[in-house]
Amino acid sequence: MDQATLFSCLLIFSARVCDVSLGTLRVLMVTQGRRTLAACLGFVEVLIWVAAVSRVISSLGRPAFAIAYAAGFACGNFLGLTLERWFAIGRQVVRVFSRRGPALAEHLRGLGFLVTLFEGVGRDGPVHLLLLETERRGVPRLITAARELDPLCYYVVDDIRAASSATQQAHSRWSLRNRK
């Protein structure tokens, strides 16, 4: 393989890594309802993709280009997911089910988490549900803290697309009162 072909393969590979990684982040922005950022990422993603795919299609006689394209796609998926996990953008709601609910709620509150505690009855008797909202990057710390106090607790983590707060609601009521 000559240097020009090798250089082209590296460009195609790099372009695919970039556009697929941007695509992964764009999908995250779409699911979180961040339309403007998703649109900007999509624009750059497709611009890069067009450049890469046109180079491959115009040179179908060079299988190395197609291999570089496919390898870039695979690496782009890996890198995109890694970046998404590293950025940990967004908020999540965590539901923790425990037989030690009150003690666990106080422990988590002591660490700065806002906790709402519910009482319930499960298959094996009384159980507590702790409901928490936190930044995505705070979830591992929350889970570790919960498991320290109750190694048998069960938890569920969900992404939040939209949520209101008491501050937002109070502001909305204030705005409505002042319009009259």
Summary of the structure (lengths in Angstrom):
residues: 180
radius of gyration: 24.1
end to end distance: 76.0
largest distance: 76.0
contacts: 515
relative contact order: 0.13
helix: 64%
strand: 18%
